[in-house]
Amino acid sequence: MTKISEETTLAEILKLPEAEKILAKYNVPCLSCPMAQFEIENLKLGDVCKIYKIDLQKLLSDLKKVYKK
């Protein structure tokens, strides 16, 4: 993965260290949902944020701060 965006899948993001902590901070429910585990390869960050009314720009900002290193 070269860039984190709204098109990045949760599966790609979860491969990164500390990503789960950041997603949990925003209460991304897919982390604990057993059904999401079947489709996590296809769940895009932007879609999840839209469905659960999570501030995409703030979440992207936090993820990018950690992964610019």
mmCIF file as Biopython writes it, N, C-alpha, C and O atoms, coordinates in Angstrom:
data_model
#
loop_
_atom_site.group_PDB
_atom_site.id
_atom_site.type_symbol
_atom_site.label_atom_id
_atom_site.label_alt_id
_atom_site.label_comp_id
_atom_site.label_asym_id
_atom_site.label_entity_id
_atom_site.label_seq_id
_atom_site.pdbx_PDB_ins_code
_atom_site.Cartn_x
_atom_site.Cartn_y
_atom_site.Cartn_z
_atom_site.occupancy
_atom_site.B_iso_or_equiv
_atom_site.auth_seq_id
_atom_site.auth_asym_id
_atom_site.pdbx_PDB_model_num
ATOM 1   N N  . MET A ? 1  ? 0.858   -1.177  0.000  1.0 0.0 1  A 1 
ATOM 2   C CA . MET A ? 1  ? 0.000   0.000   0.000  1.0 0.0 1  A 1 
ATOM 3   C C  . MET A ? 1  ? 0.898   1.233   0.000  1.0 0.0 1  A 1 
ATOM 4   O O  . MET A ? 1  ? 1.809   1.351   0.820  1.0 0.0 1  A 1 
ATOM 5   N N  . THR A ? 2  ? 0.634   2.134   -0.916 1.0 0.0 2  A 1 
ATOM 6   C CA . THR A ? 2  ? 1.466   3.322   -1.011 1.0 0.0 2  A 1 
ATOM 7   C C  . THR A ? 2  ? 0.793   4.547   -0.405 1.0 0.0 2  A 1 
ATOM 8   O O  . THR A ? 2  ? 1.477   5.475   0.027  1.0 0.0 2  A 1 
ATOM 9   N N  . LYS A ? 3  ? -0.515  4.563   -0.368 1.0 0.0 3  A 1 
ATOM 10  C CA . LYS A ? 3  ? -1.239  5.730   0.123  1.0 0.0 3  A 1 
ATOM 11  C C  . LYS A ? 3  ? -2.540  5.280   0.774  1.0 0.0 3  A 1 
ATOM 12  O O  . LYS A ? 3  ? -3.227  4.399   0.256  1.0 0.0 3  A 1 
ATOM 13  N N  . ILE A ? 4  ? -2.869  5.875   1.889  1.0 0.0 4  A 1 
ATOM 14  C CA . ILE A ? 4  ? -4.137  5.589   2.545  1.0 0.0 4  A 1 
ATOM 15  C C  . ILE A ? 4  ? -5.153  6.611   2.055  1.0 0.0 4  A 1 
ATOM 16  O O  . ILE A ? 4  ? -4.914  7.818   2.111  1.0 0.0 4  A 1 
ATOM 17  N N  . SER A ? 5  ? -6.291  6.114   1.574  1.0 0.0 5  A 1 
ATOM 18  C CA . SER A ? 5  ? -7.346  6.994   1.082  1.0 0.0 5  A 1 
ATOM 19  C C  . SER A ? 5  ? -8.702  6.371   1.410  1.0 0.0 5  A 1 
ATOM 20  O O  . SER A ? 5  ? -8.784  5.313   2.035  1.0 0.0 5  A 1 
ATOM 21  N N  . GLU A ? 6  ? -9.744  7.041   0.981  1.0 0.0 6  A 1 
ATOM 22  C CA . GLU A ? 6  ? -11.088 6.503   1.215  1.0 0.0 6  A 1 
ATOM 23  C C  . GLU A ? 6  ? -11.317 5.206   0.441  1.0 0.0 6  A 1 
ATOM 24  O O  . GLU A ? 6  ? -12.240 4.453   0.752  1.0 0.0 6  A 1 
ATOM 25  N N  . GLU A ? 7  ? -10.484 4.941   -0.565 1.0 0.0 7  A 1 
ATOM 26  C CA . GLU A ? 7  ? -10.601 3.724   -1.369 1.0 0.0 7  A 1 
ATOM 27  C C  . GLU A ? 7  ? -9.808  2.553   -0.795 1.0 0.0 7  A 1 
ATOM 28  O O  . GLU A ? 7  ? -9.922  1.432   -1.291 1.0 0.0 7  A 1 
ATOM 29  N N  . THR A ? 8  ? -9.011  2.794   0.235  1.0 0.0 8  A 1 
ATOM 30  C CA . THR A ? 8  ? -8.207  1.746   0.848  1.0 0.0 8  A 1 
ATOM 31  C C  . THR A ? 8  ? -9.119  0.795   1.619  1.0 0.0 8  A 1 
ATOM 32  O O  . THR A ? 8  ? -10.014 1.238   2.339  1.0 0.0 8  A 1 
ATOM 33  N N  . THR A ? 9  ? -8.895  -0.496  1.470  1.0 0.0 9  A 1 
ATOM 34  C CA . THR A ? 9  ? -9.738  -1.465  2.179  1.0 0.0 9  A 1 
ATOM 35  C C  . THR A ? 9  ? -9.289  -1.591  3.629  1.0 0.0 9  A 1 
ATOM 36  O O  . THR A ? 9  ? -8.143  -1.304  3.975  1.0 0.0 9  A 1 
ATOM 37  N N  . LEU A ? 10 ? -10.223 -2.029  4.464  1.0 0.0 10 A 1 
ATOM 38  C CA . LEU A ? 10 ? -9.885  -2.250  5.869  1.0 0.0 10 A 1 
ATOM 39  C C  . LEU A ? 10 ? -8.821  -3.329  6.003  1.0 0.0 10 A 1 
ATOM 40  O O  . LEU A ? 10 ? -7.977  -3.256  6.896  1.0 0.0 10 A 1 
ATOM 41  N N  . ALA A ? 11 ? -8.850  -4.318  5.138  1.0 0.0 11 A 1 
ATOM 42  C CA . ALA A ? 11 ? -7.847  -5.385  5.190  1.0 0.0 11 A 1 
ATOM 43  C C  . ALA A ? 11 ? -6.448  -4.808  4.986  1.0 0.0 11 A 1 
ATOM 44  O O  . ALA A ? 11 ? -5.510  -5.205  5.676  1.0 0.0 11 A 1 
ATOM 45  N N  . GLU A ? 12 ? -6.301  -3.886  4.055  1.0 0.0 12 A 1 
ATOM 46  C CA . GLU A ? 12 ? -4.995  -3.259  3.807  1.0 0.0 12 A 1 
ATOM 47  C C  . GLU A ? 12 ? -4.553  -2.430  5.010  1.0 0.0 12 A 1 
ATOM 48  O O  . GLU A ? 12 ? -3.394  -2.487  5.421  1.0 0.0 12 A 1 
ATOM 49  N N  . ILE A ? 13 ? -5.479  -1.667  5.564  1.0 0.0 13 A 1 
ATOM 50  C CA . ILE A ? 13 ? -5.163  -0.808  6.702  1.0 0.0 13 A 1 
ATOM 51  C C  . ILE A ? 13 ? -4.783  -1.636  7.924  1.0 0.0 13 A 1 
ATOM 52  O O  . ILE A ? 13 ? -3.861  -1.280  8.657  1.0 0.0 13 A 1 
ATOM 53  N N  . LEU A ? 14 ? -5.493  -2.739  8.142  1.0 0.0 14 A 1 
ATOM 54  C CA . LEU A ? 14 ? -5.242  -3.552  9.328  1.0 0.0 14 A 1 
ATOM 55  C C  . LEU A ? 14 ? -3.902  -4.287  9.282  1.0 0.0 14 A 1 
ATOM 56  O O  . LEU A ? 14 ? -3.473  -4.845  10.292 1.0 0.0 14 A 1 
ATOM 57  N N  . LYS A ? 15 ? -3.251  -4.295  8.151  1.0 0.0 15 A 1 
ATOM 58  C CA . LYS A ? 15 ? -1.919  -4.891  8.049  1.0 0.0 15 A 1 
ATOM 59  C C  . LYS A ? 15 ? -0.859  -3.978  8.675  1.0 0.0 15 A 1 
ATOM 60  O O  . LYS A ? 15 ? 0.254   -4.416  8.966  1.0 0.0 15 A 1 
ATOM 61  N N  . LEU A ? 16 ? -1.211  -2.727  8.874  1.0 0.0 16 A 1 
ATOM 62  C CA . LEU A ? 16 ? -0.269  -1.739  9.407  1.0 0.0 16 A 1 
ATOM 63  C C  . LEU A ? 16 ? -0.261  -1.773  10.937 1.0 0.0 16 A 1 
ATOM 64  O O  . LEU A ? 16 ? -1.310  -1.912  11.566 1.0 0.0 16 A 1 
ATOM 65  N N  . PRO A ? 17 ? 0.922   -1.645  11.526 1.0 0.0 17 A 1 
ATOM 66  C CA . PRO A ? 17 ? 0.996   -1.618  12.995 1.0 0.0 17 A 1 
ATOM 67  C C  . PRO A ? 17 ? 0.191   -0.451  13.566 1.0 0.0 17 A 1 
ATOM 68  O O  . PRO A ? 17 ? 0.201   0.649   13.013 1.0 0.0 17 A 1 
ATOM 69  N N  . GLU A ? 18 ? -0.484  -0.693  14.642 1.0 0.0 18 A 1 
ATOM 70  C CA . GLU A ? 18 ? -1.272  0.315   15.368 1.0 0.0 18 A 1 
ATOM 71  C C  . GLU A ? 18 ? -2.545  0.766   14.656 1.0 0.0 18 A 1 
ATOM 72  O O  . GLU A ? 18 ? -3.290  1.576   15.207 1.0 0.0 18 A 1 
ATOM 73  N N  . ALA A ? 19 ? -2.811  0.275   13.470 1.0 0.0 19 A 1 
ATOM 74  C CA . ALA A ? 19 ? -4.002  0.700   12.734 1.0 0.0 19 A 1 
ATOM 75  C C  . ALA A ? 19 ? -5.275  0.353   13.490 1.0 0.0 19 A 1 
ATOM 76  O O  . ALA A ? 19 ? -6.219  1.142   13.519 1.0 0.0 19 A 1 
ATOM 77  N N  . GLU A ? 20 ? -5.302  -0.816  14.097 1.0 0.0 20 A 1 
ATOM 78  C CA . GLU A ? 20 ? -6.507  -1.227  14.807 1.0 0.0 20 A 1 
ATOM 79  C C  . GLU A ? 20 ? -6.824  -0.269  15.952 1.0 0.0 20 A 1 
ATOM 80  O O  . GLU A ? 20 ? -7.993  0.013   16.216 1.0 0.0 20 A 1 
ATOM 81  N N  . LYS A ? 21 ? -5.790  0.235   16.634 1.0 0.0 21 A 1 
ATOM 82  C CA . LYS A ? 21 ? -6.001  1.199   17.721 1.0 0.0 21 A 1 
ATOM 83  C C  . LYS A ? 21 ? -6.636  2.487   17.197 1.0 0.0 21 A 1 
ATOM 84  O O  . LYS A ? 21 ? -7.541  3.042   17.821 1.0 0.0 21 A 1 
ATOM 85  N N  . ILE A ? 22 ? -6.157  2.951   16.056 1.0 0.0 22 A 1 
ATOM 86  C CA . ILE A ? 22 ? -6.689  4.186   15.473 1.0 0.0 22 A 1 
ATOM 87  C C  . ILE A ? 22 ? -8.132  3.979   15.032 1.0 0.0 22 A 1 
ATOM 88  O O  . ILE A ? 22 ? -8.988  4.825   15.291 1.0 0.0 22 A 1 
ATOM 89  N N  . LEU A ? 23 ? -8.406  2.863   14.370 1.0 0.0 23 A 1 
ATOM 90  C CA . LEU A ? 23 ? -9.776  2.579   13.932 1.0 0.0 23 A 1 
ATOM 91  C C  . LEU A ? 23 ? -10.708 2.430   15.138 1.0 0.0 23 A 1 
ATOM 92  O O  . LEU A ? 23 ? -11.852 2.886   15.099 1.0 0.0 23 A 1 
ATOM 93  N N  . ALA A ? 24 ? -10.227 1.802   16.192 1.0 0.0 24 A 1 
ATOM 94  C CA . ALA A ? 24 ? -11.036 1.628   17.405 1.0 0.0 24 A 1 
ATOM 95  C C  . ALA A ? 24 ? -11.346 2.976   18.053 1.0 0.0 24 A 1 
ATOM 96  O O  . ALA A ? 24 ? -12.430 3.170   18.602 1.0 0.0 24 A 1 
ATOM 97  N N  . LYS A ? 25 ? -10.395 3.905   17.988 1.0 0.0 25 A 1 
ATOM 98  C CA . LYS A ? 25 ? -10.597 5.251   18.537 1.0 0.0 25 A 1 
ATOM 99  C C  . LYS A ? 25 ? -11.826 5.917   17.898 1.0 0.0 25 A 1 
ATOM 100 O O  . LYS A ? 25 ? -12.534 6.689   18.545 1.0 0.0 25 A 1 
ATOM 101 N N  . TYR A ? 26 ? -12.061 5.606   16.631 1.0 0.0 26 A 1 
ATOM 102 C CA . TYR A ? 26 ? -13.206 6.167   15.904 1.0 0.0 26 A 1 
ATOM 103 C C  . TYR A ? 26 ? -14.420 5.240   15.932 1.0 0.0 26 A 1 
ATOM 104 O O  . TYR A ? 26 ? -15.399 5.470   15.222 1.0 0.0 26 A 1 
ATOM 105 N N  . ASN A ? 27 ? -14.353 4.208   16.743 1.0 0.0 27 A 1 
ATOM 106 C CA . ASN A ? 27 ? -15.468 3.263   16.903 1.0 0.0 27 A 1 
ATOM 107 C C  . ASN A ? 27 ? -15.885 2.594   15.601 1.0 0.0 27 A 1 
ATOM 108 O O  . ASN A ? 27 ? -17.076 2.412   15.349 1.0 0.0 27 A 1 
ATOM 109 N N  . VAL A ? 28 ? -14.914 2.229   14.779 1.0 0.0 28 A 1 
ATOM 110 C CA . VAL A ? 28 ? -15.214 1.499   13.542 1.0 0.0 28 A 1 
ATOM 111 C C  . VAL A ? 28 ? -15.730 0.128   13.966 1.0 0.0 28 A 1 
ATOM 112 O O  . VAL A ? 28 ? -14.966 -0.683  14.488 1.0 0.0 28 A 1 
ATOM 113 N N  . PRO A ? 29 ? -17.023 -0.142  13.748 1.0 0.0 29 A 1 
ATOM 114 C CA . PRO A ? 29 ? -17.629 -1.369  14.264 1.0 0.0 29 A 1 
ATOM 115 C C  . PRO A ? 29 ? -17.177 -2.638  13.544 1.0 0.0 29 A 1 
ATOM 116 O O  . PRO A ? 29 ? -17.337 -3.733  14.085 1.0 0.0 29 A 1 
ATOM 117 N N  . CYS A ? 30 ? -16.633 -2.525  12.374 1.0 0.0 30 A 1 
ATOM 118 C CA . CYS A ? 30 ? -16.255 -3.689  11.569 1.0 0.0 30 A 1 
ATOM 119 C C  . CYS A ? 30 ? -15.144 -4.508  12.216 1.0 0.0 30 A 1 
ATOM 120 O O  . CYS A ? 30 ? -14.948 -5.671  11.864 1.0 0.0 30 A 1 
ATOM 121 N N  . LEU A ? 31 ? -14.428 -3.922  13.141 1.0 0.0 31 A 1 
ATOM 122 C CA . LEU A ? 31 ? -13.316 -4.623  13.770 1.0 0.0 31 A 1 
ATOM 123 C C  . LEU A ? 31 ? -13.779 -5.810  14.589 1.0 0.0 31 A 1 
ATOM 124 O O  . LEU A ? 31 ? -13.072 -6.813  14.686 1.0 0.0 31 A 1 
ATOM 125 N N  . SER A ? 32 ? -14.952 -5.705  15.174 1.0 0.0 32 A 1 
ATOM 126 C CA . SER A ? 32 ? -15.459 -6.778  16.021 1.0 0.0 32 A 1 
ATOM 127 C C  . SER A ? 32 ? -16.655 -7.509  15.417 1.0 0.0 32 A 1 
ATOM 128 O O  . SER A ? 32 ? -17.195 -8.430  16.030 1.0 0.0 32 A 1 
ATOM 129 N N  . CYS A ? 33 ? -17.062 -7.110  14.240 1.0 0.0 33 A 1 
ATOM 130 C CA . CYS A ? 33 ? -18.236 -7.720  13.613 1.0 0.0 33 A 1 
ATOM 131 C C  . CYS A ? 33 ? -17.841 -9.024  12.909 1.0 0.0 33 A 1 
ATOM 132 O O  . CYS A ? 33 ? -17.012 -9.009  11.999 1.0 0.0 33 A 1 
ATOM 133 N N  . PRO A ? 34 ? -18.428 -10.144 13.324 1.0 0.0 34 A 1 
ATOM 134 C CA . PRO A ? 34 ? -18.068 -11.415 12.691 1.0 0.0 34 A 1 
ATOM 135 C C  . PRO A ? 34 ? -18.419 -11.455 11.202 1.0 0.0 34 A 1 
ATOM 136 O O  . PRO A ? 34 ? -17.718 -12.106 10.427 1.0 0.0 34 A 1 
ATOM 137 N N  . MET A ? 35 ? -19.466 -10.788 10.798 1.0 0.0 35 A 1 
ATOM 138 C CA . MET A ? 35 ? -19.850 -10.797 9.384  1.0 0.0 35 A 1 
ATOM 139 C C  . MET A ? 35 ? -18.865 -9.998  8.534  1.0 0.0 35 A 1 
ATOM 140 O O  . MET A ? 35 ? -18.626 -10.335 7.375  1.0 0.0 35 A 1 
ATOM 141 N N  . ALA A ? 36 ? -18.300 -8.951  9.104  1.0 0.0 36 A 1 
ATOM 142 C CA . ALA A ? 36 ? -17.347 -8.123  8.360  1.0 0.0 36 A 1 
ATOM 143 C C  . ALA A ? 36 ? -16.093 -8.921  7.999  1.0 0.0 36 A 1 
ATOM 144 O O  . ALA A ? 36 ? -15.441 -8.640  6.994  1.0 0.0 36 A 1 
ATOM 145 N N  . GLN A ? 37 ? -15.765 -9.905  8.814  1.0 0.0 37 A 1 
ATOM 146 C CA . GLN A ? 37 ? -14.568 -10.694 8.556  1.0 0.0 37 A 1 
ATOM 147 C C  . GLN A ? 37 ? -14.656 -11.429 7.209  1.0 0.0 37 A 1 
ATOM 148 O O  . GLN A ? 37 ? -13.632 -11.736 6.599  1.0 0.0 37 A 1 
ATOM 149 N N  . PHE A ? 38 ? -15.868 -11.706 6.758  1.0 0.0 38 A 1 
ATOM 150 C CA . PHE A ? 38 ? -16.052 -12.385 5.477  1.0 0.0 38 A 1 
ATOM 151 C C  . PHE A ? 38 ? -15.829 -11.456 4.288  1.0 0.0 38 A 1 
ATOM 152 O O  . PHE A ? 38 ? -15.493 -11.910 3.194  1.0 0.0 38 A 1 
ATOM 153 N N  . GLU A ? 39 ? -16.013 -10.168 4.502  1.0 0.0 39 A 1 
ATOM 154 C CA . GLU A ? 39 ? -15.909 -9.224  3.389  1.0 0.0 39 A 1 
ATOM 155 C C  . GLU A ? 39 ? -14.894 -8.105  3.610  1.0 0.0 39 A 1 
ATOM 156 O O  . GLU A ? 39 ? -14.903 -7.107  2.890  1.0 0.0 39 A 1 
ATOM 157 N N  . ILE A ? 40 ? -14.031 -8.266  4.589  1.0 0.0 40 A 1 
ATOM 158 C CA . ILE A ? 40 ? -13.088 -7.208  4.953  1.0 0.0 40 A 1 
ATOM 159 C C  . ILE A ? 40 ? -12.165 -6.822  3.802  1.0 0.0 40 A 1 
ATOM 160 O O  . ILE A ? 40 ? -11.681 -5.691  3.752  1.0 0.0 40 A 1 
ATOM 161 N N  . GLU A ? 41 ? -11.918 -7.740  2.887  1.0 0.0 41 A 1 
ATOM 162 C CA . GLU A ? 41 ? -11.072 -7.445  1.719  1.0 0.0 41 A 1 
ATOM 163 C C  . GLU A ? 41 ? -11.739 -6.436  0.794  1.0 0.0 41 A 1 
ATOM 164 O O  . GLU A ? 41 ? -11.060 -5.762  0.019  1.0 0.0 41 A 1 
ATOM 165 N N  . ASN A ? 42 ? -13.060 -6.327  0.869  1.0 0.0 42 A 1 
ATOM 166 C CA . ASN A ? 42 ? -13.810 -5.439  -0.020 1.0 0.0 42 A 1 
ATOM 167 C C  . ASN A ? 42 ? -14.355 -4.190  0.661  1.0 0.0 42 A 1 
ATOM 168 O O  . ASN A ? 42 ? -14.863 -3.292  -0.010 1.0 0.0 42 A 1 
ATOM 169 N N  . LEU A ? 43 ? -14.256 -4.125  1.987  1.0 0.0 43 A 1 
ATOM 170 C CA . LEU A ? 43 ? -14.784 -2.966  2.714  1.0 0.0 43 A 1 
ATOM 171 C C  . LEU A ? 43 ? -13.819 -1.795  2.581  1.0 0.0 43 A 1 
ATOM 172 O O  . LEU A ? 43 ? -12.692 -1.850  3.073  1.0 0.0 43 A 1 
ATOM 173 N N  . LYS A ? 44 ? -14.263 -0.745  1.917  1.0 0.0 44 A 1 
ATOM 174 C CA . LYS A ? 44 ? -13.423 0.449   1.746  1.0 0.0 44 A 1 
ATOM 175 C C  . LYS A ? 44 ? -13.661 1.416   2.895  1.0 0.0 44 A 1 
ATOM 176 O O  . LYS A ? 44 ? -14.781 1.561   3.385  1.0 0.0 44 A 1 
ATOM 177 N N  . LEU A ? 45 ? -12.598 2.067   3.310  1.0 0.0 45 A 1 
ATOM 178 C CA . LEU A ? 45 ? -12.657 2.978   4.442  1.0 0.0 45 A 1 
ATOM 179 C C  . LEU A ? 45 ? -13.734 4.049   4.250  1.0 0.0 45 A 1 
ATOM 180 O O  . LEU A ? 45 ? -14.482 4.344   5.183  1.0 0.0 45 A 1 
ATOM 181 N N  . GLY A ? 46 ? -13.818 4.620   3.073  1.0 0.0 46 A 1 
ATOM 182 C CA . GLY A ? 46 ? -14.816 5.656   2.799  1.0 0.0 46 A 1 
ATOM 183 C C  . GLY A ? 46 ? -16.241 5.155   2.957  1.0 0.0 46 A 1 
ATOM 184 O O  . GLY A ? 46 ? -17.098 5.866   3.481  1.0 0.0 46 A 1 
ATOM 185 N N  . ASP A ? 47 ? -16.497 3.937   2.506  1.0 0.0 47 A 1 
ATOM 186 C CA . ASP A ? 47 ? -17.840 3.355   2.626  1.0 0.0 47 A 1 
ATOM 187 C C  . ASP A ? 47 ? -18.209 3.113   4.081  1.0 0.0 47 A 1 
ATOM 188 O O  . ASP A ? 47 ? -19.327 3.406   4.504  1.0 0.0 47 A 1 
ATOM 189 N N  . VAL A ? 48 ? -17.258 2.574   4.847  1.0 0.0 48 A 1 
ATOM 190 C CA . VAL A ? 48 ? -17.501 2.311   6.267  1.0 0.0 48 A 1 
ATOM 191 C C  . VAL A ? 48 ? -17.791 3.619   7.001  1.0 0.0 48 A 1 
ATOM 192 O O  . VAL A ? 48 ? -18.708 3.684   7.819  1.0 0.0 48 A 1 
ATOM 193 N N  . CYS A ? 49 ? -17.014 4.654   6.712  1.0 0.0 49 A 1 
ATOM 194 C CA . CYS A ? 49 ? -17.225 5.951   7.358  1.0 0.0 49 A 1 
ATOM 195 C C  . CYS A ? 49 ? -18.591 6.534   7.005  1.0 0.0 49 A 1 
ATOM 196 O O  . CYS A ? 49 ? -19.273 7.105   7.856  1.0 0.0 49 A 1 
ATOM 197 N N  . LYS A ? 50 ? -18.973 6.385   5.758  1.0 0.0 50 A 1 
ATOM 198 C CA . LYS A ? 50 ? -20.269 6.911   5.320  1.0 0.0 50 A 1 
ATOM 199 C C  . LYS A ? 50 ? -21.424 6.180   6.017  1.0 0.0 50 A 1 
ATOM 200 O O  . LYS A ? 50 ? -22.367 6.812   6.492  1.0 0.0 50 A 1 
ATOM 201 N N  . ILE A ? 51 ? -21.345 4.866   6.072  1.0 0.0 51 A 1 
ATOM 202 C CA . ILE A ? 51 ? -22.411 4.063   6.669  1.0 0.0 51 A 1 
ATOM 203 C C  . ILE A ? 51 ? -22.561 4.366   8.157  1.0 0.0 51 A 1 
ATOM 204 O O  . ILE A ? 51 ? -23.678 4.484   8.662  1.0 0.0 51 A 1 
ATOM 205 N N  . TYR A ? 52 ? -21.426 4.493   8.860  1.0 0.0 52 A 1 
ATOM 206 C CA . TYR A ? 52 ? -21.472 4.656   10.308 1.0 0.0 52 A 1 
ATOM 207 C C  . TYR A ? 52 ? -21.270 6.098   10.766 1.0 0.0 52 A 1 
ATOM 208 O O  . TYR A ? 52 ? -21.083 6.356   11.956 1.0 0.0 52 A 1 
ATOM 209 N N  . LYS A ? 53 ? -21.309 7.038   9.820  1.0 0.0 53 A 1 
ATOM 210 C CA . LYS A ? 53 ? -21.211 8.468   10.122 1.0 0.0 53 A 1 
ATOM 211 C C  . LYS A ? 53 ? -19.947 8.805   10.930 1.0 0.0 53 A 1 
ATOM 212 O O  . LYS A ? 53 ? -19.994 9.506   11.941 1.0 0.0 53 A 1 
ATOM 213 N N  . ILE A ? 54 ? -18.825 8.278   10.442 1.0 0.0 54 A 1 
ATOM 214 C CA . ILE A ? 54 ? -17.516 8.543   11.035 1.0 0.0 54 A 1 
ATOM 215 C C  . ILE A ? 54 ? -16.851 9.626   10.190 1.0 0.0 54 A 1 
ATOM 216 O O  . ILE A ? 54 ? -16.937 9.598   8.962  1.0 0.0 54 A 1 
ATOM 217 N N  . ASP A ? 55 ? -16.201 10.561  10.832 1.0 0.0 55 A 1 
ATOM 218 C CA . ASP A ? 55 ? -15.541 11.657  10.120 1.0 0.0 55 A 1 
ATOM 219 C C  . ASP A ? 55 ? -14.331 11.119  9.346  1.0 0.0 55 A 1 
ATOM 220 O O  . ASP A ? 55 ? -13.267 10.893  9.922  1.0 0.0 55 A 1 
ATOM 221 N N  . LEU A ? 56 ? -14.504 10.922  8.063  1.0 0.0 56 A 1 
ATOM 222 C CA . LEU A ? 56 ? -13.476 10.340  7.204  1.0 0.0 56 A 1 
ATOM 223 C C  . LEU A ? 56 ? -12.203 11.165  7.200  1.0 0.0 56 A 1 
ATOM 224 O O  . LEU A ? 56 ? -11.108 10.611  7.292  1.0 0.0 56 A 1 
ATOM 225 N N  . GLN A ? 57 ? -12.327 12.475  7.095  1.0 0.0 57 A 1 
ATOM 226 C CA . GLN A ? 57 ? -11.142 13.337  7.005  1.0 0.0 57 A 1 
ATOM 227 C C  . GLN A ? 57 ? -10.293 13.280  8.276  1.0 0.0 57 A 1 
ATOM 228 O O  . GLN A ? 57 ? -9.064  13.251  8.201  1.0 0.0 57 A 1 
ATOM 229 N N  . LYS A ? 58 ? -10.942 13.265  9.442  1.0 0.0 58 A 1 
ATOM 230 C CA . LYS A ? 58 ? -10.195 13.176  10.699 1.0 0.0 58 A 1 
ATOM 231 C C  . LYS A ? 58 ? -9.516  11.813  10.830 1.0 0.0 58 A 1 
ATOM 232 O O  . LYS A ? 58 ? -8.368  11.721  11.266 1.0 0.0 58 A 1 
ATOM 233 N N  . LEU A ? 59 ? -10.235 10.760  10.449 1.0 0.0 59 A 1 
ATOM 234 C CA . LEU A ? 59 ? -9.669  9.417   10.521 1.0 0.0 59 A 1 
ATOM 235 C C  . LEU A ? 59 ? -8.476  9.287   9.575  1.0 0.0 59 A 1 
ATOM 236 O O  . LEU A ? 59 ? -7.436  8.747   9.952  1.0 0.0 59 A 1 
ATOM 237 N N  . LEU A ? 60 ? -8.626  9.776   8.359  1.0 0.0 60 A 1 
ATOM 238 C CA . LEU A ? 60 ? -7.514  9.749   7.400  1.0 0.0 60 A 1 
ATOM 239 C C  . LEU A ? 60 ? -6.322  10.536  7.924  1.0 0.0 60 A 1 
ATOM 240 O O  . LEU A ? 60 ? -5.176  10.110  7.778  1.0 0.0 60 A 1 
ATOM 241 N N  . SER A ? 61 ? -6.587  11.668  8.524  1.0 0.0 61 A 1 
ATOM 242 C CA . SER A ? 61 ? -5.523  12.504  9.074  1.0 0.0 61 A 1 
ATOM 243 C C  . SER A ? 61 ? -4.741  11.745  10.152 1.0 0.0 61 A 1 
ATOM 244 O O  . SER A ? 61 ? -3.511  11.769  10.160 1.0 0.0 61 A 1 
ATOM 245 N N  . ASP A ? 62 ? -5.456  11.073  11.059 1.0 0.0 62 A 1 
ATOM 246 C CA . ASP A ? 62 ? -4.791  10.316  12.107 1.0 0.0 62 A 1 
ATOM 247 C C  . ASP A ? 62 ? -3.987  9.148   11.534 1.0 0.0 62 A 1 
ATOM 248 O O  . ASP A ? 62 ? -2.865  8.889   11.969 1.0 0.0 62 A 1 
ATOM 249 N N  . LEU A ? 63 ? -4.557  8.453   10.567 1.0 0.0 63 A 1 
ATOM 250 C CA . LEU A ? 63 ? -3.849  7.331   9.954  1.0 0.0 63 A 1 
ATOM 251 C C  . LEU A ? 63 ? -2.593  7.817   9.234  1.0 0.0 63 A 1 
ATOM 252 O O  . LEU A ? 63 ? -1.535  7.196   9.329  1.0 0.0 63 A 1 
ATOM 253 N N  . LYS A ? 64 ? -2.719  8.925   8.518  1.0 0.0 64 A 1 
ATOM 254 C CA . LYS A ? 64 ? -1.576  9.440   7.752  1.0 0.0 64 A 1 
ATOM 255 C C  . LYS A ? 64 ? -0.461  9.952   8.665  1.0 0.0 64 A 1 
ATOM 256 O O  . LYS A ? 64 ? 0.715   9.845   8.316  1.0 0.0 64 A 1 
ATOM 257 N N  . LYS A ? 65 ? -0.811  10.506  9.823  1.0 0.0 65 A 1 
ATOM 258 C CA . LYS A ? 65 ? 0.206   10.967  10.775 1.0 0.0 65 A 1 
ATOM 259 C C  . LYS A ? 65 ? 1.102   9.804   11.212 1.0 0.0 65 A 1 
ATOM 260 O O  . LYS A ? 65 ? 2.319   9.953   11.325 1.0 0.0 65 A 1 
ATOM 261 N N  . VAL A ? 66 ? 0.495   8.672   11.449 1.0 0.0 66 A 1 
ATOM 262 C CA . VAL A ? 66 ? 1.233   7.505   11.907 1.0 0.0 66 A 1 
ATOM 263 C C  . VAL A ? 66 ? 2.021   6.871   10.768 1.0 0.0 66 A 1 
ATOM 264 O O  . VAL A ? 66 ? 3.135   6.395   10.990 1.0 0.0 66 A 1 
ATOM 265 N N  . TYR A ? 67 ? 1.485   6.853   9.581  1.0 0.0 67 A 1 
ATOM 266 C CA . TYR A ? 67 ? 2.102   6.093   8.499  1.0 0.0 67 A 1 
ATOM 267 C C  . TYR A ? 67 ? 2.960   6.911   7.547  1.0 0.0 67 A 1 
ATOM 268 O O  . TYR A ? 67 ? 3.413   6.402   6.522  1.0 0.0 67 A 1 
ATOM 269 N N  . LYS A ? 68 ? 3.184   8.177   7.882  1.0 0.0 68 A 1 
ATOM 270 C CA . LYS A ? 68 ? 4.146   8.977   7.119  1.0 0.0 68 A 1 
ATOM 271 C C  . LYS A ? 68 ? 5.558   8.640   7.542  1.0 0.0 68 A 1 
ATOM 272 O O  . LYS A ? 68 ? 6.521   8.951   6.841  1.0 0.0 68 A 1 
ATOM 273 N N  . LYS A ? 69 ? 5.677   8.006   8.689  1.0 0.0 69 A 1 
ATOM 274 C CA . LYS A ? 69 ? 6.995   7.687   9.260  1.0 0.0 69 A 1 
ATOM 275 C C  . LYS A ? 69 ? 7.751   6.710   8.381  1.0 0.0 69 A 1 
ATOM 276 O O  . LYS A ? 69 ? 8.876   6.331   8.706  1.0 0.0 69 A 1 
#
